[in-house]
Amino acid sequence: MSTARSKRRGLLAASALAATALVAAGCAGGGTPESSNTESAAANEPVTLTVATSQNEETPNYYCGVELLKERLEEADIGFTVELYPASQLGPDADRFPLVQAGDIDIDLQGASALSSTFEPIGVVDATYAFDDVDHAFKWIDEGSEDLFGSFHEATGVNIVDGWFFGSRTFTTKDVEVTSPDDLEGVPIRFPNSPQFLANAEALGVTSPVSVAVEEVYSALQQGIAVGQENPIVATHSSSYDEVLNTVILNNHNVGIHWILVSDKTYEKMSDEQAALLEDTIHEIRPENAQCVDEATEDILDDYRANDAMTVIETEDIDMDAFISKSEDFFKGYFTGESLEAYEAIREMAG
């Protein structure tokens, strides 16, 4: 696996070998090695990890994600205390990222579009239909992400340890049924205010995107400033957007991934054993979390389908080929340089 976690593991192993060699050299020379420093580095001193996310407690990436992380790290009894701060309690994504770099926030869950404001090429993983499905996304993380994640780390000092499935982003509207890109022309749909998401709007055929802060989405929908928004079903439901919207379009235009961020500053706080446990636990949670997201999504959709006030436009009733080909044509002309190379590499790995 050529991800940030395996690369980091290699660095830890190299450091351990170097330390062993130094001790052996000290013994061979007849002197007394400075073992106290080695023992201190290897010891599991108490470490408090601050975990931040913009998601609230009602989303699977909280109760099947960071809550599991806290439980398992603390139960291991090797010095971890984990403090959780959901619902942007420590600020919005853009404000939190410098705190991650400084090690003031130890673990953060963020989408690639938010991260692209710091390192533009990472935004490609949030392009519409870049990934065919979540299995494609996980395969790319495990086998194809090393170059992009390495460049991100070099530019920011932050490691992308892994990614957890957030849900497939879909449209939800007020009385607007969508089965092809043509149906989105002139329809005011809210998109997050980032270059990548606004590019996504254009790639999907949205000619009138509405950019309001996440805190203002509900009121914008209530007031008709926007007549729709796009989010995974679990986020649409947990944010109560389905109180004012009544039409769900399952076009699944984006495999939402929350990237698990840990800076070099945070790694410096941990022993090798603690760092290894953190990485392994994050990775082991990934499939459990994905299953949890799928189950929660289906439960919500079943409720929608049983509700006469809601309309669910199923994937098989949507011209998916039109959406996918429009997006691919757009991004082949939109991306350049390293971003285009990363996008093409992702598409080449599609099943």
N, C-alpha and C positions, 0 to 999 in steps of 0.2 A: 504494500500500500504506500503510494508516494504522496501522502498528504502532509500537512503541517505537523500532525501528531507524530508520524513516523520520522520525519526529519528532526523534530525536536528530540525524539527518543534517541536518535543517532548521536546528537550532540551530547546528551546526558551520558550515553555509554562511553563516548570519547573522553569526556571529562573524568569519568570514573577510572578509565584505563590510565589516563595521564597521572591521576592522583596515586594510583597503585605503583606506577613506575617511579614516581618521586620517592615514595616510602621505601621501595626496594633499593633505590640508589643510596638513600641515607643509611640504611642498614649495612650495605656492602662497604661503605666508607668507614665504618666503625663508629660513626657518630650516632647521636640520638635523634631520630626524626621528630619533627614538630607535629606529633600525632594529635595534639589537642585541636589544631585547626581542621584536620581531616575528620576527626570525630564530630566536631561541631557542625561541619557541613553535612555530614551524613545523618545527624540526629533529626528526629521529627519534632521540631519546636512548634509550639502552638501558633496556628495561622488562622486568622479570620478573613474569610473571603466574602467580599461584597458582590452580589449578583444583581444586575439591573436588566430590566426589559420594559418595553413600551406596552406590552400586553397586560391585560387585567387578569384577575384571578379566575375568571370564567372561561379562559381559553385553554385548550389542551397543552399548549407549550408551557403553560404555568403548572397545571395540576398533574400533567403527565410528563413534565420536563424538568423545570428548575426545582420543583418540590421534591421530585425523585432524586435529583442531584444532591440536594441538601441532606436528605434522609440517608443516602448511601455513603456520602463522604463522612458524615458525622458518626454513623454506625461503625465505620472502619476503625475508629478509635486510634488514629495516628496524628491527632493534633488539629483536625479541622473544626472550625466553627463557621457556619455559612449563614449569612444574612441576606434575605430576599427583599428586593425593592421593585415590585411590579407597577404597572400603570403609569410609567414615566415619572415616578416619584422623585427620581434624581435628575429630571429634566428630559427634554426631547432628545431624539437620537443624535442630532448634530452637536448638541451641547454636551452630551455624555462622552462622545468619542475622545476628546482631549483628556478627559478624566481617566479613560481606559489607558491611553498612552502613558499617562503619568503614574499608573498603578493605583490611583485612588478608587477607581472601580475595577475590581479584579476580573470579573466575567460579565460580558454584555452580550445580549442577543440583538442583532441588527440585521436589517435587510441590505442587500447589495446596493440598491439605489441610494440609500442614505450614505453608505460608505463611499460611493463614487464621487461625492463632493470633496473628499480628501484624496482619493486615488481613482481617477476616472475609469481606467480599464475594468475595474471590478464590476462596474454596472452591467456589463454584458450578460452576466448570469441572471439578471432580472429582465432581459429582453423577452417579449412575448414569443411563446412557442420555441424558445431556445432549447428547452428540454421537452422531450416527448411526454414524459411522465416522471413520477418520483423515482422509479428504478433507474431511469436514465440519469437523473440528477445524482443519485447516490453512487452510481458507477463512475461518473465523471469525478466526483469528490475523491473517490478511492484510487482512481487510475489516471486521471488527467488534469488534476488541479495544481500539481506541484509548481509549474512555472508561474502561473498567475498568482497563486498564494505566496510564492517566494518573492515575487516582485512587490506584492502588497506589503509583506513583512519588511522588506528592505526599505521601502518608502516610509513606513509608519512606525516600525518597532512593535507592531501588534501581530500576533499569530492568529490565523483562522484555524482553530483546532478541528472543527467539524461543522456539519450543518444539520439542523433538525427541520423536518417537514412542518410547514405552517398551514398548508392547505392550498388547493388550487384556486387561483383568483378567478372570480366570475363576475358578471354584471348583475346588478339588482336595480330595478327601476320602478317608477310609478306609472303603471299603465302603458309602458312602451315595450312591445314584444320585438325581440331581435333574433333573426335567424341567419343574417348575413351582414357583412360590413356595410352594405348600402343602407341598412336600417339605422345605422348610427350617425348618418350625415345630419348635422344641425341639431343633434340631441345633446343638451348640456349634461355631461357626465363628469362627476368629480374624480379627479386623479390626484395623487400626492404631488406636491410641488417640487419635483426633482427633474433634472434633464432626462434621465432614463425613463421615468414614468410618463413624462409628456411626449417623449419619442414613442413610447408604447401606444399612447392614445392615437397618434398619427398613423402608426403601423396598423392599427385595428380599424381605422376608418372614422374615428371620432374627430369631427371637425370643430366642435365647440367644447373643448375640455374646460372644466372649472377647477381652479386650484385654490382650495381653502385649507387652512390648518386642520389637523385631525380633530382638534377640540371644537371646531365650528361646523363639522360635517352634518351633524344631526339637525342643527338649526337651518343650515343651508338647504337640506332636503325638505324640512318642514315648510320653509318659505318659498320653495320652488326655484330657488337660485340654481339648484341642480335638480334634475329629475331622476338621477341615478348615481350609482357609485360602483366601484369594483374592489372586491376583497374576497378572501376565502370565506366560505359559508360560516365557519365557526366565528370569524371576526365580525361578519355582518350581524350575526345573531347576538353575540356577546355585547356588541355596541348598540343594540336595539334599533338598528337601522330598519329592520323588518317591521317596526311599528308604523313607519310612514311609507314604506315601499311594499309593493305587492306582486312584483314579477321577477322571477329568478331565471337567469339565462345561463345554462350550464355549458358555456363555451370553453371553460378551463384554459384561459389564455396565458396563464403563468403558473409554473410550479413554484409556489412560495416557499422559500427556505430562510430560516433564521440562522445566521452564521454565528458560531460560538467564538467569541473574541477573548483572548488572554494576552496581555502584553508581556514583553521581556521583563518589565519591572515587577510584575506579579510572579513570574517564574523565579526571580531572585529571592523571593520570600520563602520558597518551598524547598524542601529536600528533594532528592531524586525520587525517593519512594512516594512522596506526596504528589509530585508532578506526574509520575506514571499513573497513580491511582486516579487523579483528576482526568487525564486524557482517556484512560480506559473506561471510566464511568460515563463520560460524555458520549463516547462511541457506543457503549453498550445500551444506553438509553435510546439511541437513534431509532432502531426498529420498533421498540415499544411505543415511543412517542408517535411514530408514523401510523401504527395501528390504531392508537387512541384517537388521532386526528380523523382517520377514515371512519371510525365508528361514530364519533360525535357528529361528523358531517352527515352521515346517512340517517342518524336519529333526527337531526334537524330537518333534513329534506323530507323524511317520512311525515313529519308533522306538517310541513308546508303542503305536501301532496294531499293530505287529509283535510286541509283547510280550504273551504270553498272561496275564501277571500283572497287566496294566493294562487298564482299561476306559475307553474314550473315548466320551462321549455327545456326538454331533455336534449342531451347531446346528440342523439340520433336524428333529431328534428332540426338540427343546425347545419348549415353549409360549412363544415369544419375545414374542408379543403380550401375554400375561399379565404377564410381567416388565416390559415397557416401559410398559404402561398403569398398572400398580401404582406404578411409580416416578414417572411424570408426575403422577398424582393426589396422591401423597404430597408431592412438592416444590412443587406449586402452593399447598399449604397450609402447608408448612414455611418456605419463604423469604418474607421481607418486605422492603420498602423497596428499597434499591439492589441487594440480592442477588436479589430477585424480578425486578427489571427486567433484570438481566444474564442470568438464567436464561431468561426469556422471549425475550430478544433472540437468544440462542444457538439456542433451539428454532425460532424464526421463520426462521433461516437454514438449517435442515435441508433437504436436497434432496428 
